[in-house]
Amino acid sequence: MIACEGNGCRITGAVTVDSVGGLLRELQPQLAKGVDTLDFSGVETADSAALPLIFSAMRQARQAGRSLACTGLPTSFATLAELYGVSELLPA
């Protein structure tokens, strides 16, 4: 689930293969409105689908000439990014 307020959105629950499509559909219009911060502190479980969610959001923000910050990234995100060799691409 995604809850947005101002320039930030908080993602809660699961970020998995089963949920990432819906999360992306929810997030895209928010990014188009200028959201520049994603808060992942409410994520309870995540799998490798979390990385494409972040990278897709980053790409959409970059195409609009903005940067994207991610906060509250669970340790599992960093572990997955290291496993796939993309840890340096995760936004701070």
N, C-alpha and C positions, 0 to 999 in steps of 0.2 A: 504494500500500500504506500501511496505517496501523499504527503500533506505539504502544501506549499503556502508560504506566507512571505510577502515582500520579495526579496531577491533570492530566497533560499527554499529548498525543498528537503523534507526529511523522509527518508525511506525506512520503512519498518517491515518486520516479518521476514519472509524468506526471499532470497535472491538466488533462484535456481533455474535450471533449464525449463521447468514447468511454469515459472512465474515471470521470467525476464521479458517475454514478448508483451505481456500486459503492462509491465512496468515501463517499457520503452514507449508504448502507445500513450500512457499517461504522462510521461515525462516530456515528450517531444513538444507539445504545445506550450508547456511551461518554459522550456528552453527558448522557444521562439519569442516568448514575452520578455526574456532578458534574465531569467534565473542564472545566477553565477556561482551558487554554492549548493552542493549536495551534502547532506548530513546522513551518514550511514550508521550512526550510533544506535539506531533502533533495529538494525538487522539482527535477526536471531540465528539464521542459518544461511549459508551461502555455498555455492559450488562454482565451478569454472565459468558459468554463465555470468557471474558478477563482473568479470573483466570486460567482456564485450559491452555490457551496459555502461560501464564507466567510459570506455573508449568511444563508444557511439555518442555519448553525451558530450565528451570533449570535442569530438569532430564537429558536431552541430554548433557548439559554442564558437569554435575557431572559425567556422565558415561564416558566422555572423560577426566576426571581428572581435570576439570577446574571449576571455580566458575563463576557466572553470576551476573552482577549488572544491576539494572533497575533504570532509571532516569526519571524524569518528569511524574511520575505516577499521573494520575488525581485523585482528591478527591474521585470520584465515585469508583475507584478500592479499596481504603482503606475501604470505606463504605461496598462494597460487601464482602470484605475479613472478616470484622468484623461480618457481617450478617451470613456468613457461618462458622465462628469460625476458620479461618485460617490466620488471620492477622499476626501472628508471623512468618508465613512461607514466607511472601513476602520479596524478597531481597531488601536490601538498595541500 
